[in-house]
Amino acid sequence: MKILALDSSGLVASVAIMEDDNLVAEYTMNYKKTHSQTLLPMLDELKKAVQLDLESIDAIAVAAGPGSFTGLRIGSATAKGLGLALNKPLIGIPTTEALAYNLYGTDEDTLICPIMDARRNQVYTGLYCFQKGQLQTVKEQDALPVDTLLEELNQMGKKVIFLGDGVPVFREKIQEMCQVPYLFAPGHVSRQRAGAVAALGAIYYGQGKTESAREHQPDYLRVSQAERERAERLKKSQDA
């Protein structure tokens, strides 16, 4: 089984190819370029480097959200375009679940808490743990104030590992509010990786959790800033 994976849900752009349990190649970039500039060229470089025939893949796994609205749209459009052209199924992987999978093998009593900066003092997050080698969802991914998340973690009373691009943004807040033992994941596993998307994609594929390219839609979790501002303008005009 061969999975092509894409992740452009955050600041990182990442592409990977996994065949059975072997990560054949992974190209990840966290630099000052937009995903529209990087994602397809990265895929092309990877394809050339490993002499990949795209017709040989079984499915395309893509980080389906939450995350950057623009990044998710670019990843979704790329995956959908490839899926339609190649007639291959898509596998939508929750972004925070893929982040948590970076920390495979974490002890069973530890919570994994991915946090992505969602602006306005909010984070995209979820809570996960590993039980007998299987990733378990403790709290479904959501968008909520970081203070609310930290209060929930304090009430749960378990050790926590934080990772994601929200860590540098909210590090001081975590240090101030978190009353349970915690760690920050090291840099090599603290951001999105298409390798994790591919590994989860293989599991999802085996469980029959696929969709057609036409069916796939990103999971934004909340409306965009532009949509919020439009709604506010409409409300003001109606109140006037």
Buried (B, 14 or more C-beta within 10 A) or exposed (E): EBBBBBBBBBBBBBBBBBBEEEBBBBBBBBEEEEBBEBBBBBBEEBBEEEEBEBEEBBBBBBBBBBBBBEBBBBBBBBBBEBBEEBEBBBBBBBBBBBBBBBBEEBEEEBBBBBBBBBEEEBBBBBBBBBEEEEBEBBBEBBBBEBEEBBBBBEEBEBBBBBBBBBBEBBEEBBEEBBEBEBEBBEEEBBBBBBBBBBBBBBBBBEEEBBBEBEEBEBBBBBEEEEEEEEEEEEEEEEEE
